[in-house]
Amino acid sequence: MLELLSHPWPWYVAGPAIGLVVPALLLLGNRQFGVSSNLRHLCAAFSSGRVEFFRYDWRHVGLWNLTFLAGICAGGVVSALLLDVGDVMISPATREALVRIGVTDFSGLAPSEIFSWSGLATPAGLIAIVGGGLLVGFGTAYAGGCTSGHAISGLAVLDRASLLAVLGFFAGGLACTWVIVPWLF
């Protein structure tokens, strides 16, 4: 069983599996899928109504979401401890582009020049991690959901706002890849 989980699944298996999430959630009570709403419910559970954005009955709408969030965390721990995922495979062209901007450590799942305590202590690391985190948090609240919620659930139900959000996510990702990251590093 672990052998099956230790390699990436082919697109023709993973794609339909992800696609079946939306009908399953609809059958289980018209539930929506998205990670940012899970984090909002978690904050609402611990904020005691001090922040207006978190003042709602999270128990009524968010209990299954918190279970989903716990499953994501447990899955990460299990995969880190039991599975040998190895290094992330990237194309030679991507590797060359990253070397040109100063990223040279390709061991593990993320470059240590950016995703480490020493990387965070640099101005570029601070902007990338903290600034990026704040922008993602603001963006998910402003857009009414995150990439997974809009791209999987929203597009599946033909929501125009989700289409606009997904187009914005892709435009922002392209701008970040081609302009912001090379400028930072």
N, C-alpha and C positions, 0 to 999 in steps of 0.2 A: 504494500500500500504506500509506504513512504517513497518507494521508487517512482510511483506514478506522480507523486506530489513534488518531487525534486527537480522536475524538468518543466519548462514552459509548455503549456498546452497549445496545440495548433489552433489557428484562427477559427477553423471550421467547427471546433468544439467549444472554445472559450466564447466566441461571439454569440452563438445561440444560447449558451448558458447564461450570459449576461442579459440577453434579450428576454429570457423567461422570467427574470426578476419582476418586471412590471406586471405581467398577467398574474403572477403569484401574489403580489401585493394587492392587486385589485380584488382577487378572490378572497383574500384574508381581511377584507373590510375596508376597501378603498384607501389603503395606506400609501403615503408618498415615500419615495426613496431619496435620501440625500444625507451627506455627512454633516454639513453645517447645521442643519436643524437638530441633529443629535447633540452637537456641542452646545447649541442654544438651550436645549432641554437640561443638559448637565449644569450649565451656568444658572438656569432658573431654579434648579433644585437646591443650589447652594447660596443663592443671592438673598434669600429671605425678603424678596420684594423691594429691595433698596434701589434697584435700577428699573425704570419704567419698561424698558425693552424686555425684561425678564419677568414682568408681572402677569402671569397667566397660570392656568391650572395645568402644569406640566405633567402631573400624574395622569390626567385624562388623555392627553395627546402624545405623551412622550415616553411612556414606560417601555414599549416595545423598541423604541429608538435607542433607549439607553442599553437595552439588552443587545441590540445590534452593535452599538459602540463598544460594549464590553467584548463582544465576539471578535471585532476587528483587533482590539488590543491583545486578546488571548491568541488570536491567529498569528500576530506578529511575534509574540513571545515563543510560541510553539515552533514557528518557522526558523527563528533565530537560534533556538536551542537544539532542534532535532533535524533540521534540514541543512544540507550543505549547498547553499545557493551559489557559492563562488562569486566571482567578480561579474559585474554587469558587462555584457557584451555590447560594444559600440562599434560603429563603422570606422574604418581607418580615416576617412575624411573628417569625421567628428573628432576623433582623437587628435588629428593634426590641428584642427581649429582650436581645440581646448589648449593644446600645448602653446600655440601662438599667444594666447591670452594669459599664460602662466599656470595653467592647471597641468600638473605632471603626475600626480598620484592616481592611478587607475585601479588600485586594489580595493576590494570591498564594494559596497553598494553606492557610495557617494564620495566625491573627491574630498580629501581631508583638508585641502587648502581652503575650502569654503565651509564645509560642515564639520567643524571641530571647535574646541574652545579657543585655540590659538588663531584659527581662521576668523572666529567671531570677534576677536580683539582688534582686527584690522578695520579701517574705515570701509573698505569694500565689503567685508564680511558682515559688518554691522548694518550697512545699507541693504545688502542682499537678504539677510535672514530676518532682522527686526523690521526693517522698512517693508520688505516684501510680505512678512507676516501681517503687519498692520493693514497693508493695502488689500491683502486677500480677505482679512476679516471684515473690513469696511465694504469691500466689493460684494461679498456674499450677503451681507445684510442689505445693501442697497439693491442688489439684483434679485433679492427674494430667494436665494438658494445658491448652491455651489455647482461646480462643473458636473459632478455625478448626478445631482438632482435634476438639473436642467437637461443635460445631455441624455440621460437614461429615461427618467420619468417624464419630463416635460416634452421632449420631442416625441416620445411614444404616444402621448395623448394629443399631439399636434398643437401644442400651445405656442402661439406666436411670440410671446415674451421669452419663452425658453429658446426659440430659434434665434432671436436677437441676442440673448445672453450668450449662447454658444458661439455665435459669430464674433461677439466681443471677446470671448475667452481666447479664441484662435487668433484674432488680430492682436490682442495683448501679448500672447505667447510669442508670436512672430516678432513683434516690436522688441520684446525683452531679449529674445535670442539674437537678433541681428543688430540691435542698437544698444540696449542698456547693459547687457552682460559684457560685450567687448569694451564699452566705455568704462565700466567699473573696474575691470581687471586689465 
